[in-house]
């Protein structure tokens, strides 16, 4: 049995109320997981376009520094707990994401 056989199969989701076509969701790997958390932090920092207000509508995106900080702390914990177990690309990814999120947090706080 290969490592891929142990993973969950791709998921198919649909929303019949919206009439949306079913679509497949990709398997989750470390990079996808980290990027998902980073996106969540950016939403809390008001940096995700189209969420929590739009510049065209004149609304300011909602900022929640506490939730953003918690998500950044979670990524730092994951980095620390996985140290020595990541490949070079994964290490660079989490380091660069943490840097960008910290800079965005400081800017949002300031």
N, C-alpha and C positions, 0 to 999 in steps of 0.2 A: 504494500500500500504506500503510495507516494504521499508527501506532505499535502499536496493539493487535494487528494482524496479525503483528507480529514477536515477540510474547510467546508463551510456551509455552501450550498449551491447558490447561484445567483438567484435573486428574488425578482418576482414579477409583481408589480403593483398596478392598481387601476383605481379610478375614482368614478364609479358609475353615475354619481349625482352630477358631476360636472361634464359627463360625456367624454372624459379623457380616454385616449387609447391606452391599453396596458403598455408598460415599459419595463425593461429590465434594469435592475440596479446592479452596479458592479460589486464584486467581492470587496470586502474591507481588508486593506493591508495597513501596515504601520503608517505609511505616508498619507493615505487617505484619512485615517483616524486623526493624525496630527493636523492635517489641513482642515478637517471638520471643526476641531477645537479652535483653531486659529480664526476661522470664519465666525464662529460664535463670539469670540472675544472682540472681533472687529464690529460685529453687530452691536455689542454692548458699548463699544466706544463711539458709536454713531458713524462708523466709517464704511458700512456696507451699503452701497448704492441701492436705492429702491426699497429699502426697509426702514420702517419707522419714520417715514416722511420723505418727501422728495424735494430737491432744490427747485424744481419747476413749480411746485405747489406752494412754495414759500414756507413750508413747514420745516422745522429743525428736527433732525433725527433725535430720538430719545437716547440719552447717554446714561449708563449705569456703571459708574467706576468700580463699585464694589463687586459686581458680577464679572466685570472685565478683569479685575485683579485676581479674583478667584480662579478664573479660567487660565490666566497666565501662570499663577502658582501651580495649577494642576499640570500644565505643560512642563514647568520646571521640575516637578516631582517625577513625571514620566521620564524626563531626560536623565535625572539622577538615578532612578531605579533601573534604567535600561543601559546605563553607561557600561561600555565594554561588550555589549550584545548587539549593537547596531552596526550596519555596514557604513561605509564612508558617506554615501549619499544620504542615508537617513540621519546621520550625525550632523551633516551640513544643513539639511533641511530644518531640523528642530532648532539648531543654533541660530540660523538666519530668521526663522519665524519668531523666536523669542526676542531677538534684537528688534525686529520691526514692531512687534507688539509692545515692547517696553517703550520705544520711542513714541508710538501712537498714544500710549497711556499717559506719558508725561505731557504730551501736547494737549490731550483732552483735559487733563487735570489743571494745566496752567492757565 
